[in-house]
Amino acid sequence: MGPSEYASGEVTRDPVTGRLETYTIAPGDVSSVIGVRFCTDFVTILVENNAFASDFEPGKVLRLAPLRDYRAEG
């Protein structure tokens, strides 16, 4: 889960639990590689952030929420 060539943005963690909280997109980042870095696909990250691929730009802060279990909802 560490930085890689195309997913080198900054990550913040919850100071109490250590869980991932946010990811700041860095110049040169590639959406699919960001997904791989966090063991998910980038579409899931976009959905969790109510964002579109066109919103993908350096400096944008993405929330890294735990994946929901949609089967348990309604």
N, C-alpha and C positions, 0 to 999 in steps of 0.2 A: 504494500500500500504506500510505499514511498514514492517520491517524485521520479518521473521518467522524462525522457527527451521531449515528449509531446503532451505531458501532463505534469507540469512543474509548478503549478500554482500553490498558493499558501493555503494551509488547512488550519482551522481552529477546532479545538476540542472543548467539551464541557469540563471545567476545572474540577468538578466533584466526581463525575462518573468516567471521564476520559473518552466518552463517546464523541464521534465526529459530529461537528455542527455545521461548518461552512467550508466552502472551497472558493477561492478567488481565482478566476480565470487569468492565466498568464499569457503574454504574447507568445505565439507559436503553438499554443495548446490545440489539440485536435479532439473534437467531441467524443469520438469513439474510444480514444485512448483514456480520456477522463473516466468514462464508464468502466473500462477494464481496471483502472487504478482502484476503483471503489467496488469492484466485483458486482457490477450491474451494467445496464445499458444506459446510454445517455438519454434516450427517450424517457425512461423512468425518472431521471433527474429533472428533465424539462417539465414533465407532468407535475412532479412534486413542487416545482417552483412556478407553476402557471406561466411558463415561458415558451417561446418559440425558438427554433433554430436560428432565426434572424437576430434574436437577442444575444446570441453567443458572441461576446467581445471581451477583450482584455479588460480587467478591472471589475467585471460583473461578479457579484458575490452570489453563489448558489447555496441554498440550504441543503444539507445532506441529512435528510430525515430517515429514520429507520423505515424499511419497507413495510407497508401496510398489508395485513392479511384481509384482502377484500372479501374472502369467503365468510369472514366473521361479521361483516357489516350487512345490516338490513336484509 
